[in-house]
């Protein structure tokens, strides 16, 4: 019988530590499919964050590096600058990328670092048990905003794609979601485009993925999907925020 | 051999390039900025990477990334910047990565000052970051030694897969002296067994990591590292012993301070006081055998430091408090003078 749905080679056949209903698994899978389809597993180096995906180094079959909290873009820069012919990606959550690692995030983008950042936005700190993230929505109840996030007390959420698209070094910024099959297909297409950008040397690419955290949201997986659709997508509109077709550097000596 | 007059900071940079350093990531801070400026000019021509990072934190993590792929990588800073790098140094140690970190010390705490200091001795030798780990710490006392120890630091970092530090100070960084560059053939250590530089579908994937959630596994990884440290303590200590054979009073000093102290020792000898100098060139591992040899006939020891007294603790430990150990120091960027040191020698001489 023909096999019609296989595990991607770039994803190792081990049980993951993710909770039931968590969408990390979907994002891992489509990222691994892109690596397989481009045939780049042997030339790819991934950088993990601190957060729920901290142990992603055990799941991806390419070489992997575990970074300190927020520092994945700096680590990836060190890898890419010394190995410009390799594909380099980071896989980061919202606390990692948009709170403790904000400086690294902004500067990796403004340098036009030719890497791919996969950014998981689930509006919460998952690994530490559900505290407020920089992306937590106004009014959202978390362990550290027990009465709902008050903008007066805790400020407003960071809109990462909107922010990074203002930087000249950003070649590509797209926000996607993994709540429905069409959205998952669009998310995979965006990840593929980000890697193709890297192949073509276009500059910094980020794909922000709206994701769920049923455990820390206190919802069932299906309710969590519904929250993503009803509350997150209106606040974080999906779409392409930036796409510099010709790349961010002039053809000659632009990086010098 | 050709000799060039060079500033300490620039000699550090040139030596690193000649030692096969392929990338430098740094952030401006006085009094080490010439090092980065020299790298910016030279590294490019040497086929390497120079990148000014957005912060000290980013710079050390760029070093971590480059080192993970098996490339010789370095960063440099001065005291406040080294504090920021301490997170990354701990991760580098915990991931068993080679890297070279240069600290051209200035006064602290806080923003402190920009004049020379040795007040980061404890930080360098005891706790440059959280957790159980050590880094190799070299203390050059001349521009030539800065060259020689940068070369050695890269070699030993690769050999032992651990971070190595050059602990210099603003005096050494800013002064000019003639230097010669030895013919350097960077030993090619085989990194193919661990480097994360793309598996080319020819081997298992490599993971560079410092996370061990199971206590037994974390303990084992640390115990293995400490076995390596034991070998280093046995084989890598270095010190200069000057007029110690018959000395009554043994002065102890490292780095630029040792030059001041040597002058004082010479003057003391001229005046009939049997003084000697023990100068550790490795601060970790501390030269325990060497100081015991140097102190064998001494009646008292005197540690002279540009701090309120940090190495003095290691001296007491090394000789097991078997003799009185005195301390004299200036701090905050003040450099002790030979006359001040001589006065201290005489004070102690009176009580011998």
Interface residues (C-beta under 8 A of the other chain):
Chain A: X41 X42 X43 X44 X45 X47 X54 X55 X57 X58 X60 X61 X62 X63 X64 X65 X66 X67 X68 X71 X73 X74 X75 X76 X77 X78 X79 X80 X81 X82 X83 X86 X103 X104 X106 X107
Chain B: X22 X23 X25 X49 X51 X53 X54 X55 X57 X58 X59 X61 X62 X63 X64 X65 X66 X67 X68 X69 X71 X73 X87 X88 X91 X95 X196 X197 X198 X199 X200 X201 X202 X205 X206 X207 X208 X209 X210 X211
